Amino acid sequence: METHKAKRVAIIIEEPMERRLTAALDGAGVQGYSILPVLGGSGRSGGWTADGQLGRSGMRQVVCIIRPERLDDLLTAAFKVVDRHMGVVTVSDCDVLRAERF
């Protein structure tokens, strides 16, 4: 079966910034993404979990798969949102079966 090269972008951001991020992605022409809850992790401030958090809405991961030539527009839009907020952006290579969907 033939596969096609694509980019997978995963953005972890605080839940209150989710709508601002997805609006920026929509504005950059991103046709689709998935939003996942982040249940816990560890970072510069140490470990944390979503259980028992008071006054904190939690974290979300927004995952996009796009054509490589559209990566710069997506990253520019995402960076405008995560630049001043807690957030992690990763980019990896992937292969897709139906390139016309991306």
ZIGISUL-V128129 format. One record per pair of residues at least 4 apart in sequence whose ideal C-beta (glycine too) atoms are under 6 Angstrom apart, sorted by the first residue. I is the first residue (numbers start at 1). J is the second residue. If there is no record, write none. Layout:
{{I;J} {I;J}}
This chain:
{{3;95} {4;96} {4;99} {6;65} {6;94} {6;96} {6;102} {7;66} {7;68} {7;71} {7;91} {8;65} {8;92} {8;94} {9;64} {9;74} {9;91} {10;61} {10;63} {10;90} {11;62} {11;78} {11;89} {12;38} {12;59} {12;61} {12;88} {13;17} {13;21} {13;60} {13;87} {14;86} {15;57} {15;58} {15;60} {16;57} {17;21} {17;85} {18;60} {20;81} {21;62} {21;81} {24;77} {24;81} {25;30} {25;77} {28;73} {28;74} {28;77} {30;64} {30;74} {33;62} {33;64} {34;63} {35;60} {35;62} {36;61} {38;59} {38;61} {39;50} {40;48} {40;49} {42;47} {50;58} {65;102} {66;70} {66;74} {66;102} {67;102} {75;79} {78;89} {79;83} {82;87}}
